[in-house]
Amino acid sequence: MDQAHCQQSIILVDDEKHLRHACRQALELAGLSVDCFPSAEGVLEQITPDWAGIVVTDIRMPGVDGLQLMATVLARDPEIPVILISGHADVPMAVQAMHDGAYDFIEKPFPSDMLVDAVKRAMEKRYLVLENRRLRAALEGEAHLDKTLIGTSAVMEHLRKQILNLSHTHIDVLISGETGVGKDLVARSLHHSSLRANQRFVAIHCGSLPANMIESELFGHEAGAFVGATERRIGKFEHANGGTLFLDEIESMSLESQIKLLRVLQERVVVRLGSNVEIPIDVVVLAASKVDLLGACQRGEFREDLYYRLNVLHLGIAPLRERRDDIALLFQHFVTKAAEMYEREVPAISSDTIGALVSHDWPGNVRELQNIAMRYVLGAEMELLNPQQSVMPKCGTLAEKVSAFEKQVIEYSIREHQGSLKATYEALGVSRKTLYDKIQKHDIDSTGVANQA
């Protein structure tokens, strides 16, 4: 077996101690990893839709029997192989179970090699199912990212690659960036690209809730937990169970609430306010901040232990002024969407307009650009072209600013003329050679630019 196969596991459930021992020995001698249970209790805590394992269970057991266990397992994922162990009297029941979704059944008594063979076949099937899901999710995720995280700049290419690399992990991620850069969009893209895409994405804006309400929102409460709590409330963690929870503006959470959040992240259990019952949760937590959290830790405004617990992986989103190559493409996208929203014709976008956009400093980042696109569709073009509203970037040398401006104008003009370089150099008032030289200088893919039109 290769490394991926070796990461798979087997859950063996049988109330007969000697049979569990014999089966475990046979499977471990075959190089397989086994977790044994005397009953169905505790088994389901191990099983998630992307669990890389199989279940082997006896049919007749006290409490929850093997058929009930199988039904619950298959309800979580109908493609988890379940092998039933049955006595002679259970054979008709096992045959019916095969019709109901069991992978195989083995009649007692059985030789160890029969069990090992059935388990290996089941594990191979499970491996192929998960690998096909992973590949399908990767392809769908890549297509989705190209449509949602728009941009051809190096930083956006890197961001999309990072998200795809995280698509089959279950690790908490810290997302940082200025207001308006699209942290919410990145969080949703992480969820959509993951194996949890079919589960809930639950978002909560920590900065919009009073300190005395955020714990109830996150962890839930029982009726009577506090004044006004007339009925039980399920918190966001429970609601997101099996999926993704997005905590936006995490820096605004009080230090007291941070302590309770840290415990939940460490132990993966929640306790509703007014209760002592621990509820296991399976969630990926994405947290976003518009401030430097490490700096906030040094100022005593954020818990350092929570910071390091959240910062397992970090995605930083560059402000729009640092990825000017994306401005024209983003503006065209927002103009098209706004035209659809307001049921108007998509207005023409001139090179002068793109020039004004590129020279702006964008303190409000992508959100500001989106707002301007909406105003542009509604006829506010002259406001956009007012030189007093166009502020040159504060960062970068003059040469870098001029180069970025020139590249954007050339790319947009090529797109504007549907890839015709002749029409482009005529519209820009330069010679054919000058245009070709500048295309090479700025490493412009003229065919790719034209295809974005």
Buried (B, 14 or more C-beta within 10 A) or exposed (E): EEEEBEEBBBBBBBBBEEBBEBBBEBBEEBEBEBBBBBBBEEBBEEBBBBBBBBBBBBBBBEEBBBBBBBBBBBEEBEBBBBBBBBBEEBEEBBEEBEEEBBBBBBBEEEEBEEBBBBBBBBBBBBBEBBEEBBEEBBEBBBEBBEEBBBBBBEBBEEBBEBBBEBBBBBEBBBBBBBBBBBBBBBBBBBBBBBBBBEBBBBBBBBEEBEEEEBBBBBBBBBEEBEEEBEEBBBBBBBBBBBBBBBBBBBBBBBEEBBEBBBBBBEEBEBBBBBBEEEBEBBBBBBBBBBBEBBEBBEEEEBBEEBBBBBBEBEBEBBBBBBBBBBBBBBBBBBBEBBBEEEEEEEBEBBBEBBBBBBBBBBEBBBBBBBBBBBEBBEEEBEEBBEEEEBEEBEEBEEEEBEBBBBBBBBBBBBBBBEBBBEBBBBBBEBEEEEBBEBBEEBEBEBEEBBEBE
